């Protein structure tokens, strides 16, 4: 059972709080955990009072208490209702996936408009002088393999199992730096829900793998370095820090603590005490002597030591009051809460052997790695980089930033000493002086407060990362904006080297896309990589996040729980199978447990039994009541079967407490699955809302591209801008380009052509073209084999000219005899020809001979129609 909402019963959560409090009482000065215990006990009494309403005789260890709780749950979550809801969710989800194929049809006008934009843009570039041409050989060494790197980058973003497995293969600091650089670049856009939850899924899986490999609890999320190879012991710790302190979380994590204008914030308190009370803090006497305020004082040793003792007292008072209060004022972002909660649950399942003061205290000690993330991954980095997180870079004014500059800043010194204290608190590294001992005891109190803070935050979290990821992927199918990733060429070279070296450990199926993409790429040498590092060249890759539009096949990978195409999943689908298992199945309870549960709920009496024997006796009384005429004989039969099951349980030496625990798990499982189905329904509603919004987005995008294309036809600037340029005596690039375009009179810039949302297409019978004298004759054609009545000609006006197809239709079959393209330059020349001029296409071996003027006239009609 997890400390997440819906994942465990409230009683289990209260038990965790009680265990944490119990362990705290074993330590001297453990005020924080004592408060946690008191709060947990108050919550327990309130919840129990609600369950026992009208029956104060109930206690936790009798069947009446379980009966009351089962009856309460049965009102909204029976097993049959849950199963029906599960089937409904599966059907709705499959239906919403099947309609994704319609998106391409809805976006067809937009696709054509974008194609026109790209075509005009490419044409306009030749009229605009936009800088010197690129130097010869400016491409990177990997340019010939960009298509393969495209597959690599796109695949490892969608399927996080690749990067997780790669992190476990890193051999040295350099490889780990490449891993960090690639991961951060690929998942940099955390404002996008799909990217955020993909990185969260990566962290979730990476934490699981690292905990699985850890031998001791101290090894979990260890922020230190491995002395043998120089790499970080925990990649998960480093990436959790990156995730928590990302710009996305500025308002939720950074601002509440680091904004000096926030009256309840940490920086406000430090700034106030440093300036108005001349506070000087230090974790050791040696540090105290280095304080800016003490650098020019002529104190004797004893006098300065006395000052240090007084300073320590004030520092401890700040830690216990202002610091703890500031921490309690802010809340971790929901996704960070969920990741820490999952980490806590995974650590508990690992069951590390931990001994504290001679007693095993599993529950509380499982929070130690979580505290490490909060302190060393969030708080200390912000304090060490206070200028970044509390200055102008964080959109605060520059006054406070100025007070942080220079070695003489008392505010900066105190911030650094707070960071020193927190680091020593985690390492339990204080000196043996009187002040050191005081700080050590204070560190225990502060740490306990942080544990209580984290338990509360994790308890409120619902670990729905997997569900959120699924629906963020589905919603992204309706997002028009193209997603991209930028990576340095040198990072890509090192990344492909690492994949090639470890591919036998990284492949996820027999036809691995990444393995096929990396195989033809050469193994880059250190010299080649260093050469690219000096050039600092970046490559941009367009990520196909809308893969379901092309192929509506989806699988939830059992290894990473990422929604991916079947080609990127460890679960292989058959050719006829469209979807893998997308909805988690409900696990039904065992038959004997279900029978007992039904009887406990359906009996008319209020049970008081505490033992199996007393329960059988109460069931016997209920049976005698139900077999009377007009009563419920079916319930009586169930109760008789239940009596037999109870006797079997007794013969198996099952204790009453074990049955209570089993029923608790049944209720917790049912509650958790009901919450999961609610998340699924909520996600599907979001997808439907995104679908409705998509139609509006397409129309807005069409209007924008139409306006852009209209401008691109002429590049004619607004008159106020032209007048302003004349007043300043400058020549605008686009103004001269517009003049050149106007003088060329290009056919494809006909406004009628570009007015259409789709490229104009028209098909004419050959007889009509001959009668209008658009087609003069069939060149080199055998009249005995080709009949004009069987021929048709299709004209497709495009941005770069006209595509022409000659079609032959005999009986019910139509085939293409010839296809050719009339380029834009040729069309421009046709406009200037005389009435009698003809031209044959294709130019090398003409099949059709056109009247030049009649052809131009007809193409104009097509564009205007």
HUZI-V699743 format. One record per run of one state. SS is the DSSP state (helix for helix, strand for strand, loop for the rest). FROM is the first residue (numbers start at 1). LEN is the number of residues. Records with the same first field share a line. If there is no record, write none. Layout:
# HUZI-V699743
SS: FROM-LEN  FROM-LEN
This chain:
# HUZI-V699743
loop: 1-9  26-5  52-11  75-4  107-1  126-17  159-2  168-5  187-6  214-3  220-5  226-6  233-2  245-2  259-7  277-8  290-2  295-6  330-4  351-4  357-2  361-1  366-2  385-1  391-1  395-3  404-6  428-6  460-5  477-6  507-6  520-6  536-2  544-3  551-3  557-6  565-1  569-10  580-11  603-9  627-6  652-4  715-4  729-4  745-2  750-1  756-5  772-3  779-9  799-2  811-2  831-7  842-6  865-1
helix: 10-16  31-21  63-12  79-28  108-18  143-16  161-7  173-14  193-21  217-3  235-10  247-12  266-11  285-5  292-3  301-29  334-17  362-4  368-17  386-5  392-3  398-6  410-18  434-26  465-12  489-18  513-7  526-10  547-4  566-3  591-12  612-15  633-19  656-59  719-10  733-12  747-3  751-5  766-6  788-3  824-7  852-13
strand: 225-1  232-1  355-2  359-2  483-6  538-6  554-3  563-2  579-1  761-5  775-4  791-8  801-10  813-11  838-4  848-4
